[in-house]
Amino acid sequence: MNNTKSKKIGFVVKNDDNAIKSSLILEKWFNQRGIEIIRKKGLPISEKSSETDFICIFVLGGDGTFLSASRWAGIKPSPMIGVKFGEVGFLAEISEDQIFPAAEAIINGNFTVQHRIRLEITLVRNGKTIVSENVLNDMVINKRSLARLARIKTIVNDFSLTTYTGDGLIIATPTGSTAYSMAAGGPIIHPYVPCIIMTPICPFTLTNRPLILPEFSKIILEPEERSSELILTLDGQEGIDIMAGDLIYVEKAEYPVPMIMLSGNDYFDVLKKKLRWSGGRI
């Protein structure tokens, strides 16, 4: 077992009949091997697990469930593995029919860990921190209404870069490059590439294009007074109203998300299936 001090595994389960049924069977399987299961049970997204010594965290559901689990796991999460139910997800390592071979491999330590960077997002209003959260995929500033353009002054490493004018702005990790950023025209970035992606949403100025920054970049965003009502969304799950004068600080988080990788699985297989690319494997 990869962690002899821990006899606990975390479960985060989608509210889906098949996922719940599978989780109960898997929980019994682990219990028979002397491993306790700690479940996330209807906690608010902002609440964090008090456990820090999991062997791993099993996430049974889709990408949204995985994003919720990564926040529940806290600042320094235990290794996580996604189990997909339904359509192919970018964050799922295995499908439901592979659960027990994967569980056996994990308790025997037969896996590797890929560290996915997260972003630390801090919202400051009148000198007071309103929000401080880590995101695995992205943060998004967009409009609540259609009346006006969003105008977001952007500073990178103390350099005044530009004022993005349009429907909003996405700042994403490589993991999040295949989410909203890709839909808005941003590039697909392999998870091993250390960077931060800035993708404008429907920019008013066509020369405002997606920008790839080094992972050590420090970004400050300031909505201008002429902007319409704006909302800050974290990993597509938590929305916070923002207003002119707010400052949003974005930088690489100290601790990444350790994702369990099993032999025989490849990131490009997921891309091919999810994006329906043609061509066979060599």
Buried (B, 14 or more C-beta within 10 A) or exposed (E): EBBEEBBBBBBBBBEBEEBBEBBEEBBEBBEEEEBEBBEBEEBEBEEBBEBBEBBBBBBBBBBBBBBBBBBBBBEEBBBBBBBBBBEBBBBBBBBBEBBEEBBEBBBEEEBEBBEBBBBBBBBBBEEEEBBEBBBBBBBBBBBEEEEEBBBBBBBBEEEEBBBBBBBBBBBBBBBBBBBBBBEBBBBEBEBEEEBBBBBBBBBEEEEBEBBBBEBEBBBBBBBBEEBBBBBBBBBBEBEBEBEEEBBBBBBBBEBBBBBBBBEEEEEEEBBBEEEEEEEEEE
